Amino acid sequence: MAELLNQIEEYWSTRVEGYSEVNEKEINGTQKENWLRVLEERFPDKAKADLKILDVGTGPGFFPRILSEAGYYVTAVDYTEDMLEKAKENTKEYQSQIEFYRMDAQNLEFENNQFDVVISRNLTWNLENPVQAYKEWFRVLKTGGIILNFDANWYGYLYDEEKRMAYEKDRENVERSQLDDHYLCTDIDRMEEIAKKVPLSAKNRPGWDVEVLKEIGFAEIRTDENIWQSVWSEEERLNYASTPMFLVSGQKGEN
């Protein structure tokens, strides 16, 4: 496991600036307000100062920046040291409201029952053991706490010719529209090699996630496969038309 985890960290270390720039586009556009609304509509009914939020796989600090600006306090973790440094840089105005830690999403170092909300975006798909990650997120949640996991069927085209054709169509549409192709700033060959080694590239999600959350013990499990319509820009819609983002959520009920 350590070898693949290190490969993933090394890859994302090369993506720090490019990924941060993509996040900046979102934050500087209307999406910041859209994302905040999507999150707040689902947060437990608590005062901002009392709500303990954990952002797993924070990357360059997308969620902490949005939430801290809105008055929330956030604990954020990522395994890639360079991403954490970038996240601190991107959120320096709100450093008193954010705590950053280097941690593996699959092996969190927090005590049980610590958080009201666990949020994550574009992370689970590139984990070697996503089931273990979900178990950890369940463990650190308080009773009544919720997870909000935003992800997509990234790299399903490696296993499905129809998805491959749809992915290629996305690339053509982005070029035709003269927009930035988000895949051109990546080492796509390297990422595809990693995607072949992790289990979720070949799974049909969020159906897979729902079954896993049930087995772990989550209650009130819900999915929203149209959530992308609430938060994506036109550029994102063209880049990722074949891999629409979904939301899977669940609550930690009474034992």
N, C-alpha and C positions, 0 to 999 in steps of 0.2 A: 504493500500500500504506500509506503514512504516514497518509493521510486516514482510512482505515478503522481503522487501529491507534489513532489518536487518538480516534475515536468510541467504540471499545471501552473505552479507558482512561477516558474521561469517564463512560461508563455505569457502570463498576465503581466509580468514585469515589463515585457516589451510593449504592452498595450496601454501603459499608464497614460501617456499624453493623448493618444488618439481617443481612448475611451472617455477621458476627462473632457475633451473637446465636444464629443457627442452629448455628454451630460450637460455641458454648458449651454448648448443649443436649446435643450429642453427647459432648463431653468430660466433662461433669458426670454423664452417665449411664453405663450399662454398655458403651456403644459404644467408649469409650476403650480398654478392655482387649481388646475384640473386634478393633478396628483394629490394635492392637499385635500381637496374635496373627497376624492375617492377613499383616502385613508380615514379622514375624520368621520365619514358616514358609517364606518365600520368599527371605530374605536369603542372600547367600553365607556360607559357614562361615568367618567371621573374628571376631576379638575386636572388641567394640564400639568400642574406641579406634582400631582400625585400619581400620574400615569407613568409607569416604568416601561420603556420601549427598548427592545433589542433589535438592532439591524444586523442581520447575518450576511456576510459577503458584501460589505458596504462599498467596495471598489473605491472610486474617487470621492465618496461621501455624498452621493446624490440625496438619499433620504435624510441623513442628519442635517444637511444644509436647508432643505425645505422645512423640516419640522422644527429645527431650532429657531429659524427665522419667525416661525409662527408661535413661538413661546413654549415649545416642548423641550424636555430633557431626554437625551438619547444615549444609549450605550451601543457602540458600533464595533464589529469585529471583522477582520479579514485575515487571510493567511499570507497574503502577498505584502511584504514589508513596504515595497515601493508604492503600492496602492494606498497604504495607510498614511504614508508621508504626504502623498498628494491630497488625500482626504483632509488631513490636518491643515494643509495649505489652503484648500478650497473653503474651509469652514472657520478660518482663524478669527473672524469677527464674532463667532459664537462659541469660542472654545470653553467658556465657563459652563455651557449647557451640554457638552458632548464629552464622553469618555471613549477613547479608542484603545482597543487591545488586539494584539496579534493572536489569533486562535484559529483552529481548524473547526469548521462548521459541524464536522462529524464527531468532534470530541471537545465540547465546550468545557471551560474550566470554572463555570459558575456553580454555585450551590443550587439545590432543588428549589422550585417554587419562588423564583425571583422576579419574574416579569409579567406584566399585564398583556403585552403584545410582543410577538416575534414577527418581524417583517423581513422579506427577502425578495430580491429581484434578479432574474437571470443567473441563478446560482446552481440550483439543484441539478440541472441538466448536465453539469460538468463535474459532478461528484462521483467518486468511486463507489461510495456506499451511501446512497441517498436515504435508504431505509434507516440506517443508523443516525443520519442527520435529523430526520423527522422524530426519531425517538428522543434525541437530545433536546430538540426544541420543545417537545412535550414535557420533558423532565424539568426544564428551567421555567416553564410557565406556572403561574399561580393557578389555583382552581378558579375557573371562570375566565381565564385568560385565553387569548385567541392567536392563531397564526394567520398571516396574510402572505401567501406565496405567489408572486407573479413570475411566470415562466412561459416557455413555449416549446414546441417540438423541434428545437434546433437540430440540424444535421440529420433529420429523418430521411433526407434525400440520399444519404449514403446507403440506405437499405430499401429504397422504394423508387422505381424509375419514374412513376407518375409525379412524385414529389420532386425528383431531380428536374423534370421538365418545368415544373412550376417555379422552382428556384431559379433556373436559367431565364425564365420569362421575367422574373423580378429584376434580374440584372439588366435585361434589355429595356424594360420600362424605365428604370432609373436613368440609364444612359440617354434614352430618348427624351426624357424630361429635363436633362442637364442638371440633375441633382447629384449630391455626393453619394457615392456608393459606399456604404458602411463596411462592405467586405473587402474593399480595396486597401483599407488601412490595416488589414490583418495579414498575418502569415497563414493563409488559408490552408496550405498543405500541412503545416504543423498542427493547426487546430483540428483538421480532419483526422489526423493520426490519433490525437487525444480523444476525439469524439468516438472513434472506433473502439477505444479501450474502456469507456465508461458505459454503464448499462442503459441509461435512459434514452440514448440516441435511437434505439430500436423499439422503444415502447410507445404505445398509444396513450397520450396524456391529454387531459387530466384524469382519465379513467383509472390509470395505474395509481395515481396519487390518492384518489378516493378510497380505493381498496386498502392501500397501506395505512392511511389515516384511521380507517375503521379498525384494522387489526391492532393498531397501537393503542386505541382507546379514545380517540377524539370523538366528540359529539358535535351536532349541528354542522356537519360537513356540507359545504356548498361549493359550487363552481360557477364561474362566470366566464364563458368563452368569448364574450363580446366586450370584455373590459378594455381592450385595446382601442375601441371606438371612443372611449372617454378621455384617453390620455395621449394618443399618438398624433404626431404632426403628419402633414401630407408626405413629407420626406420619409418618415418611418413607415407609413402605410405602403408606400411604393417599395421600399427596401425589403420589407418583411411580409408582404402580402401572402406568401405561401406558408408563413409560420406565425399566425396570429397569436398574440400574447393572451394567456388565460390567467385567471385568478382561482386558486383553490384555498379555501379557508376552513378552519375548524376550531372548536372550543374544547378546552380541557374541563371536563365535567367532574363531578364528585367521584372519588374513588369507590 
